[in-house]
Amino acid sequence: MKRILLPLLLVLLVMPVIAQASVLTFSAERGEVFYIKLNGKTINHTPTNFVRINHLQPGKHYVEVRVRSRHGVYQAGQRVLVPNGVEANYGVRTRGRKAYLRLIREIRVVPPPVVVTPVPPLPRYDDRYEERYDGYDRDDRREPQQPRYDDYNNNCRSLLTAQELDRVIQAMSSRDYESTKLSIAREAVRSGSVLAEDLKRLLQQFEYESSQVEFAKFAYDYLCDREHFYYIYDVFRFDSSVQELERYSSGRR
């Protein structure tokens, strides 16, 4: 029986690594809006200049892109290969009367680290402490209470400092592509936590509102003061974006 259980246990341990999903992003290099079809399925029914596809099965996929510009509509179909556990960033380009995709970079998707915070032990009192209260009834003495944690979800671990925030903003401002800025911001917050005011500054580094909404949803899980999530709403120009984030945060409570 042990000979059967050991290989089965090894398979179960390796499966999360093998089945790790990939990510595929598309961004217009000249700011044009476009539609994306993946394996015959329309991804965005409203044209935009940035599309992100999460939890994608690794392997080969057929991508159809339709670009709308002032010169007309450009269409193209192209097969792309997305490796296992990788975020593949593609740029949408137009030349002549044709559109095509160009691989910008591939970034390894790193899962957020698991941080275990030990709970401090309860205070101990020796016999000498008991001797001081020999004249009191046992029920009148205060028993030591268990420490109270306001942050029951440990949302404020490894809080992003002001210096670290400035470095992240500097790194984002030095990049031209929206997908690269998004990757930098995600990597910065996924290993710790961030305040709502600092999240607002990070959102202001993005050029497109679709990217801001995407990152705000991602950062919600790493927000220290979730009760102040509404601080970021004045970053958005469209009421539909604010309403979408309100629905998202309400569903996560």
Short mmCIF file of the C-alpha atoms (twelve columns), coordinates in Angstrom:
data_MODEL
# 
_entry.id   MODEL 
# 
loop_
_atom_site.group_PDB 
_atom_site.id 
_atom_site.type_symbol 
_atom_site.label_atom_id 
_atom_site.label_alt_id 
_atom_site.label_comp_id 
_atom_site.label_asym_id 
_atom_site.label_seq_id 
_atom_site.Cartn_x 
_atom_site.Cartn_y 
_atom_site.Cartn_z 
_atom_site.pdbx_PDB_model_num 
ATOM 1   C CA . MET A 1   0.000   0.000  0.000   1 
ATOM 2   C CA . LYS A 2   2.859   2.390  0.848   1 
ATOM 3   C CA . ARG A 3   4.405   1.795  -2.582  1 
ATOM 4   C CA . ILE A 4   1.173   3.033  -4.193  1 
ATOM 5   C CA . LEU A 5   0.637   6.056  -1.919  1 
ATOM 6   C CA . LEU A 6   4.159   7.479  -2.326  1 
ATOM 7   C CA . PRO A 7   4.019   7.964  -6.151  1 
ATOM 8   C CA . LEU A 8   0.470   9.336  -5.803  1 
ATOM 9   C CA . LEU A 9   1.658   11.886 -3.228  1 
ATOM 10  C CA . LEU A 10  4.498   12.988 -5.493  1 
ATOM 11  C CA . VAL A 11  2.069   13.497 -8.378  1 
ATOM 12  C CA . LEU A 12  -0.218  15.628 -6.208  1 
ATOM 13  C CA . LEU A 13  2.719   17.797 -5.138  1 
ATOM 14  C CA . VAL A 14  3.920   18.340 -8.708  1 
ATOM 15  C CA . MET A 15  0.479   19.004 -10.228 1 
ATOM 16  C CA . PRO A 16  0.228   22.686 -9.099  1 
ATOM 17  C CA . VAL A 17  3.523   23.416 -10.831 1 
ATOM 18  C CA . ILE A 18  2.576   21.587 -14.013 1 
ATOM 19  C CA . ALA A 19  -0.902  23.112 -14.186 1 
ATOM 20  C CA . GLN A 20  0.214   26.663 -13.482 1 
ATOM 21  C CA . ALA A 21  -1.809  29.006 -15.671 1 
ATOM 22  C CA . SER A 22  -0.284  31.580 -18.011 1 
ATOM 23  C CA . VAL A 23  -1.190  35.173 -18.888 1 
ATOM 24  C CA . LEU A 24  -1.477  36.858 -22.290 1 
ATOM 25  C CA . THR A 25  -1.596  40.639 -22.810 1 
ATOM 26  C CA . PHE A 26  -2.003  42.852 -25.872 1 
ATOM 27  C CA . SER A 27  -1.248  46.586 -26.075 1 
ATOM 28  C CA . ALA A 28  -1.435  48.985 -29.019 1 
ATOM 29  C CA . GLU A 29  1.998   50.430 -29.732 1 
ATOM 30  C CA . ARG A 30  0.473   53.568 -31.286 1 
ATOM 31  C CA . GLY A 31  -2.607  53.849 -29.083 1 
ATOM 32  C CA . GLU A 32  -5.167  52.451 -31.539 1 
ATOM 33  C CA . VAL A 33  -8.185  50.548 -30.204 1 
ATOM 34  C CA . PHE A 34  -8.721  46.945 -31.232 1 
ATOM 35  C CA . TYR A 35  -10.735 43.757 -30.764 1 
ATOM 36  C CA . ILE A 36  -9.180  40.421 -29.807 1 
ATOM 37  C CA . LYS A 37  -10.485 36.939 -30.595 1 
ATOM 38  C CA . LEU A 38  -8.786  33.971 -28.947 1 
ATOM 39  C CA . ASN A 39  -9.388  30.584 -30.535 1 
ATOM 40  C CA . GLY A 40  -12.564 31.968 -32.141 1 
ATOM 41  C CA . LYS A 41  -13.952 33.548 -28.956 1 
ATOM 42  C CA . THR A 42  -14.262 37.343 -28.682 1 
ATOM 43  C CA . ILE A 43  -12.406 38.593 -25.605 1 
ATOM 44  C CA . ASN A 44  -13.407 42.279 -25.596 1 
ATOM 45  C CA . HIS A 45  -16.731 43.341 -27.100 1 
ATOM 46  C CA . THR A 46  -15.756 47.002 -26.688 1 
ATOM 47  C CA . PRO A 47  -12.628 48.197 -28.525 1 
ATOM 48  C CA . THR A 48  -9.727  49.137 -26.253 1 
ATOM 49  C CA . ASN A 49  -5.978  49.674 -26.479 1 
ATOM 50  C CA . PHE A 50  -5.079  47.074 -23.838 1 
ATOM 51  C CA . VAL A 51  -6.380  43.532 -23.289 1 
ATOM 52  C CA . ARG A 52  -5.289  41.122 -20.583 1 
ATOM 53  C CA . ILE A 53  -6.228  37.414 -20.482 1 
ATOM 54  C CA . ASN A 54  -5.653  35.707 -17.129 1 
ATOM 55  C CA . HIS A 55  -5.673  31.990 -16.241 1 
ATOM 56  C CA . LEU A 56  -4.803  30.958 -19.791 1 
ATOM 57  C CA . GLN A 57  -4.044  27.353 -20.614 1 
ATOM 58  C CA . PRO A 58  -0.376  27.142 -21.727 1 
ATOM 59  C CA . GLY A 59  0.325   26.135 -25.312 1 
ATOM 60  C CA . LYS A 60  -0.484  27.327 -28.829 1 
ATOM 61  C CA . HIS A 61  -3.409  29.702 -29.406 1 
ATOM 62  C CA . TYR A 62  -4.834  31.347 -32.496 1 
ATOM 63  C CA . VAL A 63  -5.291  35.092 -32.083 1 
ATOM 64  C CA . GLU A 64  -7.360  37.294 -34.401 1 
ATOM 65  C CA . VAL A 65  -6.943  41.042 -34.049 1 
ATOM 66  C CA . ARG A 66  -9.064  43.775 -35.643 1 
ATOM 67  C CA . VAL A 67  -7.642  47.297 -35.306 1 
ATOM 68  C CA . ARG A 68  -9.720  50.442 -35.781 1 
ATOM 69  C CA . SER A 69  -7.857  53.573 -36.798 1 
ATOM 70  C CA . ARG A 70  -8.503  56.781 -38.696 1 
ATOM 71  C CA . HIS A 71  -7.190  55.117 -41.845 1 
ATOM 72  C CA . GLY A 72  -9.622  52.197 -41.663 1 
ATOM 73  C CA . VAL A 73  -9.851  48.722 -40.166 1 
ATOM 74  C CA . TYR A 74  -6.886  46.352 -40.105 1 
ATOM 75  C CA . GLN A 75  -7.314  42.615 -39.534 1 
ATOM 76  C CA . ALA A 76  -4.902  39.775 -38.995 1 
ATOM 77  C CA . GLY A 77  -4.720  36.256 -37.606 1 
ATOM 78  C CA . GLN A 78  -1.648  34.821 -35.964 1 
ATOM 79  C CA . ARG A 79  -0.744  31.733 -33.961 1 
ATOM 80  C CA . VAL A 80  1.114   32.409 -30.700 1 
ATOM 81  C CA . LEU A 81  2.822   30.106 -28.224 1 
ATOM 82  C CA . VAL A 82  2.397   30.860 -24.524 1 
ATOM 83  C CA . PRO A 83  4.785   28.859 -22.302 1 
ATOM 84  C CA . ASN A 84  3.715   27.353 -19.003 1 
ATOM 85  C CA . GLY A 85  3.627   29.814 -16.083 1 
ATOM 86  C CA . VAL A 86  4.616   32.821 -18.215 1 
ATOM 87  C CA . GLU A 87  3.054   36.227 -18.860 1 
ATOM 88  C CA . ALA A 88  3.506   36.904 -22.583 1 
ATOM 89  C CA . ASN A 89  3.214   40.570 -23.629 1 
ATOM 90  C CA . TYR A 90  2.384   41.250 -27.294 1 
ATOM 91  C CA . GLY A 91  2.309   44.592 -29.059 1 
ATOM 92  C CA . VAL A 92  -0.353  45.276 -31.702 1 
ATOM 93  C CA . ARG A 93  1.203   47.005 -34.720 1 
ATOM 94  C CA . THR A 94  -0.078  48.227 -38.073 1 
ATOM 95  C CA . ARG A 95  1.902   48.646 -41.256 1 
ATOM 96  C CA . GLY A 96  0.522   49.470 -44.660 1 
ATOM 97  C CA . ARG A 97  -2.922  47.887 -44.671 1 
ATOM 98  C CA . LYS A 98  -2.028  45.011 -42.355 1 
ATOM 99  C CA . ALA A 99  -1.964  44.396 -38.630 1 
ATOM 100 C CA . TYR A 100 0.297   41.968 -36.832 1 
ATOM 101 C CA . LEU A 101 1.450   40.985 -33.341 1 
ATOM 102 C CA . ARG A 102 4.974   41.383 -32.018 1 
ATOM 103 C CA . LEU A 103 6.225   39.598 -28.911 1 
ATOM 104 C CA . ILE A 104 7.612   42.222 -26.523 1 
ATOM 105 C CA . ARG A 105 8.652   40.078 -23.594 1 
ATOM 106 C CA . GLU A 106 7.881   36.992 -21.533 1 
ATOM 107 C CA . ILE A 107 7.799   37.290 -17.743 1 
ATOM 108 C CA . ARG A 108 7.762   34.356 -15.374 1 
ATOM 109 C CA . VAL A 109 4.576   34.395 -13.265 1 
ATOM 110 C CA . VAL A 110 5.684   34.071 -9.645  1 
ATOM 111 C CA . PRO A 111 3.032   33.086 -7.080  1 
ATOM 112 C CA . PRO A 112 2.830   35.341 -3.999  1 
ATOM 113 C CA . PRO A 113 4.973   34.062 -1.140  1 
ATOM 114 C CA . VAL A 114 3.271   32.457 1.820   1 
ATOM 115 C CA . VAL A 115 4.218   34.311 4.989   1 
ATOM 116 C CA . VAL A 116 3.425   32.637 8.287   1 
ATOM 117 C CA . THR A 117 3.290   35.011 11.239  1 
ATOM 118 C CA . PRO A 118 3.690   33.222 14.574  1 
ATOM 119 C CA . VAL A 119 1.178   34.099 17.278  1 
ATOM 120 C CA . PRO A 120 2.918   35.308 20.463  1 
ATOM 121 C CA . PRO A 121 2.353   33.031 23.465  1 
ATOM 122 C CA . LEU A 122 0.057   34.012 26.295  1 
ATOM 123 C CA . PRO A 123 1.711   35.609 29.355  1 
ATOM 124 C CA . ARG A 124 2.770   33.162 32.041  1 
ATOM 125 C CA . TYR A 125 2.613   33.851 35.756  1 
ATOM 126 C CA . ASP A 126 4.671   31.905 38.263  1 
ATOM 127 C CA . ASP A 127 3.883   31.018 41.860  1 
ATOM 128 C CA . ARG A 128 5.210   34.316 43.166  1 
ATOM 129 C CA . TYR A 129 2.464   36.116 41.253  1 
ATOM 130 C CA . GLU A 130 -0.107  33.867 42.935  1 
ATOM 131 C CA . GLU A 131 1.308   34.580 46.408  1 
ATOM 132 C CA . ARG A 132 0.690   38.327 45.997  1 
ATOM 133 C CA . TYR A 133 -3.053  37.714 45.703  1 
ATOM 134 C CA . ASP A 134 -3.545  35.208 48.535  1 
ATOM 135 C CA . GLY A 135 -5.963  37.624 50.227  1 
ATOM 136 C CA . TYR A 136 -8.298  37.911 47.218  1 
ATOM 137 C CA . ASP A 137 -10.932 35.606 45.944  1 
ATOM 138 C CA . ARG A 138 -9.865  33.804 42.747  1 
ATOM 139 C CA . ASP A 139 -12.849 35.155 40.774  1 
ATOM 140 C CA . ASP A 140 -11.854 38.774 41.574  1 
ATOM 141 C CA . ARG A 141 -8.448  38.476 39.926  1 
ATOM 142 C CA . ARG A 142 -7.939  39.420 36.285  1 
ATOM 143 C CA . GLU A 143 -7.029  36.529 34.082  1 
ATOM 144 C CA . PRO A 144 -4.528  37.218 31.252  1 
ATOM 145 C CA . GLN A 145 -6.340  37.838 27.968  1 
ATOM 146 C CA . GLN A 146 -5.338  36.588 24.552  1 
ATOM 147 C CA . PRO A 147 -3.735  39.298 22.349  1 
ATOM 148 C CA . ARG A 148 -6.209  41.101 20.086  1 
ATOM 149 C CA . TYR A 149 -5.501  41.460 16.370  1 
ATOM 150 C CA . ASP A 150 -7.381  44.144 14.485  1 
ATOM 151 C CA . ASP A 151 -5.766  42.906 11.284  1 
ATOM 152 C CA . TYR A 152 -7.261  39.405 11.360  1 
ATOM 153 C CA . ASN A 153 -6.421  38.774 7.706   1 
ATOM 154 C CA . ASN A 154 -2.820  39.909 8.104   1 
ATOM 155 C CA . ASN A 155 -3.402  42.457 5.336   1 
ATOM 156 C CA . CYS A 156 -0.737  44.841 6.609   1 
ATOM 157 C CA . ARG A 157 2.271   42.547 6.495   1 
ATOM 158 C CA . SER A 158 5.423   43.920 4.821   1 
ATOM 159 C CA . LEU A 159 3.802   47.291 4.181   1 
ATOM 160 C CA . LEU A 160 5.292   49.139 1.203   1 
ATOM 161 C CA . THR A 161 7.392   52.022 2.566   1 
ATOM 162 C CA . ALA A 162 7.513   55.536 1.128   1 
ATOM 163 C CA . GLN A 163 11.020  54.922 -0.235  1 
ATOM 164 C CA . GLU A 164 9.970   51.658 -1.885  1 
ATOM 165 C CA . LEU A 165 6.911   53.351 -3.364  1 
ATOM 166 C CA . ASP A 166 9.077   56.095 -4.896  1 
ATOM 167 C CA . ARG A 167 11.328  53.456 -6.494  1 
ATOM 168 C CA . VAL A 168 8.336   51.617 -7.980  1 
ATOM 169 C CA . ILE A 169 6.912   54.851 -9.420  1 
ATOM 170 C CA . GLN A 170 10.308  55.741 -10.885 1 
ATOM 171 C CA . ALA A 171 10.568  52.284 -12.492 1 
ATOM 172 C CA . MET A 172 7.057   52.595 -13.959 1 
ATOM 173 C CA . SER A 173 7.625   56.100 -15.320 1 
ATOM 174 C CA . SER A 174 10.750  54.930 -17.162 1 
ATOM 175 C CA . ARG A 175 8.725   52.411 -19.221 1 
ATOM 176 C CA . ASP A 176 6.720   53.144 -22.338 1 
ATOM 177 C CA . TYR A 177 4.515   50.065 -22.546 1 
ATOM 178 C CA . GLU A 178 1.424   49.831 -20.377 1 
ATOM 179 C CA . SER A 179 1.840   46.077 -19.918 1 
ATOM 180 C CA . THR A 180 5.356   46.562 -18.545 1 
ATOM 181 C CA . LYS A 181 4.126   49.161 -16.043 1 
ATOM 182 C CA . LEU A 182 1.400   46.754 -14.957 1 
ATOM 183 C CA . SER A 183 3.932   43.960 -14.407 1 
ATOM 184 C CA . ILE A 184 6.174   46.205 -12.297 1 
ATOM 185 C CA . ALA A 185 3.277   47.378 -10.121 1 
ATOM 186 C CA . ARG A 186 1.964   43.841 -9.608  1 
ATOM 187 C CA . GLU A 187 5.392   42.572 -8.625  1 
ATOM 188 C CA . ALA A 188 5.778   45.420 -6.126  1 
ATOM 189 C CA . VAL A 189 2.578   44.756 -4.163  1 
ATOM 190 C CA . ARG A 190 2.289   40.973 -4.408  1 
ATOM 191 C CA . SER A 191 5.036   40.371 -1.821  1 
ATOM 192 C CA . GLY A 192 3.477   42.577 0.872   1 
ATOM 193 C CA . SER A 193 0.751   45.171 1.301   1 
ATOM 194 C CA . VAL A 194 -0.035  48.753 0.317   1 
ATOM 195 C CA . LEU A 195 -2.062  51.654 1.712   1 
ATOM 196 C CA . ALA A 196 -5.021  53.100 -0.224  1 
ATOM 197 C CA . GLU A 197 -3.269  56.480 -0.607  1 
ATOM 198 C CA . ASP A 198 -0.181  54.765 -2.058  1 
ATOM 199 C CA . LEU A 199 -2.333  52.624 -4.351  1 
ATOM 200 C CA . LYS A 200 -3.825  55.852 -5.683  1 
ATOM 201 C CA . ARG A 201 -0.326  57.121 -6.610  1 
ATOM 202 C CA . LEU A 202 0.445   53.861 -8.399  1 
ATOM 203 C CA . LEU A 203 -2.792  54.048 -10.388 1 
ATOM 204 C CA . GLN A 204 -1.887  57.565 -11.553 1 
ATOM 205 C CA . GLN A 205 1.151   56.146 -13.372 1 
ATOM 206 C CA . PHE A 206 -1.043  54.308 -15.908 1 
ATOM 207 C CA . GLU A 207 -2.139  56.016 -19.100 1 
ATOM 208 C CA . TYR A 208 -5.258  53.978 -19.787 1 
ATOM 209 C CA . GLU A 209 -8.246  53.566 -17.493 1 
ATOM 210 C CA . SER A 210 -8.626  49.891 -18.357 1 
ATOM 211 C CA . SER A 211 -5.163  49.284 -16.901 1 
ATOM 212 C CA . GLN A 212 -6.079  51.240 -13.775 1 
ATOM 213 C CA . VAL A 213 -9.197  49.132 -13.199 1 
ATOM 214 C CA . GLU A 214 -7.239  45.922 -13.799 1 
ATOM 215 C CA . PHE A 215 -4.535  46.823 -11.294 1 
ATOM 216 C CA . ALA A 216 -6.993  48.162 -8.691  1 
ATOM 217 C CA . LYS A 217 -8.741  44.774 -8.659  1 
ATOM 218 C CA . PHE A 218 -5.422  42.958 -8.372  1 
ATOM 219 C CA . ALA A 219 -4.172  45.208 -5.544  1 
ATOM 220 C CA . TYR A 220 -7.376  44.892 -3.482  1 
ATOM 221 C CA . ASP A 221 -6.182  41.589 -1.997  1 
ATOM 222 C CA . TYR A 222 -2.981  43.296 -0.831  1 
ATOM 223 C CA . LEU A 223 -4.621  46.476 0.503   1 
ATOM 224 C CA . CYS A 224 -3.853  47.166 4.161   1 
ATOM 225 C CA . ASP A 225 -6.778  49.530 4.826   1 
ATOM 226 C CA . ARG A 226 -9.558  48.077 2.685   1 
ATOM 227 C CA . GLU A 227 -12.095 50.340 4.382   1 
ATOM 228 C CA . HIS A 228 -10.391 53.231 2.508   1 
ATOM 229 C CA . PHE A 229 -10.593 51.603 -0.928  1 
ATOM 230 C CA . TYR A 230 -12.853 54.456 -2.026  1 
ATOM 231 C CA . TYR A 231 -9.850  56.829 -1.822  1 
ATOM 232 C CA . ILE A 232 -8.850  55.728 -5.327  1 
ATOM 233 C CA . TYR A 233 -12.196 56.484 -6.996  1 
ATOM 234 C CA . ASP A 234 -11.321 60.069 -7.962  1 
ATOM 235 C CA . VAL A 235 -8.538  58.705 -10.201 1 
ATOM 236 C CA . PHE A 236 -11.125 57.424 -12.693 1 
ATOM 237 C CA . ARG A 237 -12.819 59.608 -15.283 1 
ATOM 238 C CA . PHE A 238 -15.727 57.292 -16.026 1 
ATOM 239 C CA . ASP A 239 -18.493 56.455 -13.561 1 
ATOM 240 C CA . SER A 240 -18.690 52.957 -15.025 1 
ATOM 241 C CA . SER A 241 -15.167 52.223 -13.756 1 
ATOM 242 C CA . VAL A 242 -16.059 53.360 -10.236 1 
ATOM 243 C CA . GLN A 243 -19.243 51.275 -10.267 1 
ATOM 244 C CA . GLU A 244 -17.294 48.236 -11.461 1 
ATOM 245 C CA . LEU A 245 -14.804 48.590 -8.592  1 
ATOM 246 C CA . GLU A 246 -17.591 49.114 -6.059  1 
ATOM 247 C CA . ARG A 247 -19.219 45.866 -7.160  1 
ATOM 248 C CA . TYR A 248 -15.876 44.087 -7.061  1 
ATOM 249 C CA . SER A 249 -14.969 45.257 -3.533  1 
ATOM 250 C CA . SER A 250 -18.462 44.486 -2.230  1 
ATOM 251 C CA . GLY A 251 -18.189 40.942 -3.535  1 
ATOM 252 C CA . ARG A 252 -14.832 40.422 -1.768  1 
ATOM 253 C CA . ARG A 253 -16.013 41.461 1.708   1 
# 
